[in-house]
Each structure stands twice: as structure tokens, then as C-alpha cells.
């Protein structure tokens, strides 16, 4: 009986030792798995933080891009306004140039008219100063009627 008890005890002890070894092995695996899980969790947390930082960066860039698009539209509008002002300035410069040409032409006409007027006044003066009744330019004999007609014509040109 003792031997049987011993065998039974030995068998149970061996069984217990195997189970204990199995439990230790499982606990070691559990520790390794828990470490692996902890490492994976730490890696995932780092990845999540990196993704969050990347998201913030992209969001800021998108907002900056939207601001830049608005600024670009404002600048394009200002460039159109500047171009329009440049075109208006060129048109005004052209009109000013045309007006200067007209002014110079009118000044030339005024100078010619003043010269013609002065010449006519001089002719009238010579005609009136000539007592013999001769034309002061061609020395032709003038009767009173002819002299009066020349004076009227010269006065009309002067007063025109």
C-alpha cells in the first residue's frame, strides 16, 4: 500500500510539477505578451501623437492656403485696378499730347492773325498818311471811292 501510495504520490507530484512548469511557462509568456502589448501601446501612442501633430500642421497649412487664396484674389483685383489706371493714364497722356498739338496750332494761328492784323494796320496807316492818293504798296492812283473801299476792307480784316 505504501508503495502504491508512493507511486500515486509520485505520479501526482510529477503531474503537479508538470502543471507548475506549465503555469510558470504560461506566466513567462504572459509577462512577454504584456511587455509586447505595452511596447505596442507606447508605439501606437507615439503614432497617434505624430498623426495629431501632422493633422494640426496640415490644418494650419490649409487655413494659411485659404488666407493666401483670399490675399491672391485681393492682389489680382488691385493689379486689375492698377492696369485700368495705367490705361486711363495713357489715355490722358494721349489726350494731353493731342491738346498740346491743338494749342500749338491755335498759337500759330493767333501769331499769324496778329501779324496779318499788324500788317493791315500798317497798310491802313500808310494809306491814310499818303496825301497824294496813291496806293502805298503798288503806287497806283486811287480816287476817293477806291481809297475808302480799301480802308473798309482793311478795317473788316482787322476787326474780324
C-alpha positions, 0 to 999 in steps of 0.5 A: 500500500505504501508503495502504491501510495508512493507511486500515486504520490509520485505520479501526482507530484510529477503531474503537479510539477508538470502543471507548475512548469506549465503555469510558470511557462504560461506566466513567462509568456504572459509577462512577454505578451504584456511587455509586447502589448505595452511596447505596442501601446507606447508605439501606437501612442507615439503614432497617434501623437505624430498623426495629431501633430501632422493633422494640426500642421496640415490644418494650419497649412490649409487655413494659411492656403485659404488666407493666401487664396483670399490675399491672391484674389485681393492682389489680382483685383488691385493689379486689375485696378492698377492696369485700368489706371495705367490705361486711363493714364495713357489715355490722358497722356494721349489726350494731353499730347493731342491738346498740346498739338491743338494749342500749338496750332491755335498759337500759330494761328493767333501769331499769324492773325496778329501779324496779318492784323499788324500788317493791315494796320500798317497798310491802313496807316500808310494809306491814310498818311499818303496825301497824294492818293496813291496806293502805298504798296503798288503806287497806283492812283486811287480816287476817293471811292477806291481809297475808302473801299480799301480802308473798309476792307482793311478795317473788316480784316482787322476787326474780324 
